[in-house]
Amino acid sequence: MPTTSRPVRPMSLRSATLALVVALAAALLPQAASAQDVGVLAAHKSPFNCGKTFNANNWYPGHSPSGSIDWQDYGGDDINGETVRATASGTAYFYDRGSTSYGKWVEIRHGDGTTTRYAHLATMVRSAGGSMSVSQGTAIGTVGSTGGSTAPHLHYEQRTSGGAVDTSPTVDGVTVSLGQKKAITSTNACGGNPYTPEEVCGSGYGVIDSAGLTGGRTYLLYNSGNGNNCVVTLKTTNLGSPSAVSAFLEPQGQSRTTDSGSYAYYAGPVQRSAAGQCVKWGGSVGSSSYTSPFEHCG
């Protein structure tokens, strides 16, 4: 017996309209973070110095993009000029949009594909167009009001590996959902100096020697790609508070280059070309100092 196909009933105008509305709504809603993204983004620290408390505002509605956080004053703590730190490790990229949008801002691309953004900065530790590797707690700039901002604050975003803004970001174990405002105390950079010698000296440098100081350590690094040495002295006490620290490098037969001052975390980098030359190097923290003999002559 020949078969006949059943005619398809046309979709009514009302049904078609409803389906279109549902599809548009799905497309416009923020993407949900994957389980992997949620685990990674939840490991982020507050972007401020250890012990600092500021309000995290997840404005809703009317904040663009939805799910971003505005960090603002809390109690008597003034956020303007506050040091901004990486909430997790990765590679930081520095941008400047002038008087529009984010103004001075930094994007950190984390190893798992997620990103964080820090906007309206007053200053950045690198010029626009630059980049650097960062650890959790590395200083990247200071709070300001550049770009499309009306008052000092830090605009902060956590983005999933798919690029969507996480609308319920978690920092220091506290989740701030849409429409919420929560006071969060930072535990970032509480465990020691957030910088490493390699970060301070830059790409291509590796530590070849170091010496302990009371309150810090001084390091000698070498870059085989360009034949340069680099010296940096990292503090281990009074972190975040300016105090006397220095670093120096002296290729044999040449003058000495020194960086000294009242610094919060380190002195240096002091870089000199010294391929095939012996070098004298060292540094100080407060009254504790180290000076090497001429060595590392290769």
Secondary structure, 3 states (H helix, E strand, C coil): CCCCCCCCCCCCHHHHHHHHHHHHHHHHCCCCCCHHHHHHHCCCCCCCCCCCEEEEECCCCCCCCCCCEEEECECCECCCCCEEECCCCEEEEEEECCCCCCCEEEEEECCCCCEEEEEEEEEECCCCCCEEEECCCCEEEEEECCCCCCCCEEEEEEECCCCCECCCCEECCEECCCCCEEEEECCCCCCCCCCCHHHHHCCCCEEEEEEEECCEEEEEEEECCCCEEEEEEEECCCCCCCEEEEEEEEECCCCCEEEEEEECCEEEEEEEECCCCCEEEEEEECCEEEECCCECCC
